[in-house]
């Protein structure tokens, strides 16, 4: 079988802008009530909204669930992505 170089398939499932299920997560770079940064096999995913919290986190299986009002999701390039956004989470 051909697997992605990182090993896990990456998917997103958004339920009513209030619950986001992510697979293929490798790490959570940082989070607060307005922004969550998740490193995935497809690049770094920035989730913005209000009242955000991580409901479930299992990096062994690559599963993350974020709850709250989700306003936007954006992938950023993996080059230097942690350093560019690390100031947001201090």
N, C-alpha and C positions, 0 to 999 in steps of 0.2 A: 504494500500500500504506500502511496505517496502522501506524506504528511507535510504540513508547513514547517519551515525551518525551526520555528519556536515550539512546535509540537501540538499546541492546542488550537482548536477552531475558535474563532472570535465571532460572537453574535451579540446583538442588542435586541431587547424586547421592552418596548415602552407601553405601559398600561395607563391610559388616561392622563398623561403628563404628571402622574403622581408616584409611579413606581417604575424603576428602570432595572432590568435584570441584565447583567453582563456576563458573558463567558469569555474565556481566553485572556483573563486578567493575569498580569504578572506581578504587579505591585501597585500600591496606592501611594502616590507621591506626596499627597497632602490633601487636607479637606478642612472646610469650615461650613457655616450654614448657608453660604452663598456660592461656593465653588468646590468641586471635587475633581481631583486630577488622578486618573487611573492609567497606568502603563499597561497596554494590551499588546497582543501579538500583531496588531495592525497599526501600532503607533500609540502616542499618548492621546487620551480622550479627556477633554475638559468639559465638565458638566456644570452649567450655571443655573441658578434658580434661587429659591428662598426656602428656608426651613429644611435644608437638605441634611440628611444624616445617612450613615451607612448602616443598613439593617442587617446585612449578612456579608461576611467576608471570609472566604476560604481560598487562600492562594495555592494550596496543594491541588485543588480541582480547578482553580481559575475562575471561581464564581464570586461575583459581587452584586449586591442589591442595594440600590440607592433609593431612598424615599424622600418625598417633599415635593414642592411645586417646581417642576423642571421647565426652564424657559429656553435653554439652548444646549446643544452638544456640538463640539467641534474637535476634529482631529488636528493635531499639530505634528510637524515633522519630528522624528526621533532624535535628530541632531541637536544637542544642547538643550533639549526641551526641559529637563529638570532644572537647569540653572536659570533659564529665562523665567520660569514660573515659581521658583522656590521662594521669592520674596513675598508672594501672595499668601503664603501659609505660615508666616512667622508670627 
